[in-house]
Amino acid sequence: MNQFIEKRNCLECDRSSDCFTQKIDFVDKFAEQQKVQISYRKGETIIKEGTYVSSVFYVLDGIVKVYLESPSKNVIVKLLKSNDFLGLTSLYGDHTYHYSAAALTNTIICSIEVDAIRNLLSESNIFTHEIVSWYCKNYNLMFTKCFDQGLKQLHGKLASTLLYLNGEEFKSEDIYACLSRKDLAELSGMAVESVVRILAEFSDDKIIEPKGKGFKILNMGLLQKISRSG
């Protein structure tokens, strides 16, 4: 068997303390079912838009970008980190993925059969509550992102993206070093050239400071002001 693919059940998994099953009363049949733990290298595709849905993915470790493909330019819809789900939106309906996903860092994913998730939703009210809460949080983030991309000028768009990446969910990661300028452009709905130019302006204005492959924010207040003014 491929060294990057390993069959596990929840009771044997050495990462079960990080898993969503800690938030619910164990459903015995679900816990004992074989799940597949997959390791992806940075840059590897996890999901391809338009393919058939056979599994739901749970991010155990790493950062994943979810994006829409187009001939001219991809658009990154959101970033996922540990304890996030991938593929839940395709549980019902036409059973195809409506987006692609790729590993931004070396990533470990738990692949769970669709029927197992559906059964858990019907058997555990606590798990269903967790899923609804997760959906609400993610949809609110996506609505904010749509507003930022649709109504703000270029400086405001990039400032909003940098603030999003500086949020609590990414505090444990050197997230700026994980993203290329192309990734920042696709996340902000901008051209790469515009991102490079505005980052240089932010650096000249002492709003950010280059740091290795990434940078750090020096003036949070001014960045927030630019984001608000658009």
Secondary structure, 3 states (H helix, E strand, C coil): CCCCEEEECCCCCCCHHHCHHHHCCCCHHHHHCCEEEEEECCCCEEECCCCECCEEEEEEECCEEEEECCCCCCEEEEEECCCCEECHHHCCCCCECCCEEEECCCEEEEEEEHHHHHHHHHHCHHHHHHHHHHHHHHHHHHHHHHHHHHHCCHHHHHHHHHHHHCCHHHCCCCHHHHCCHHHHHHHHCCCHHHHHHHHHHHHHCCCEEEECCEEEECCHHHHHHHHHHC
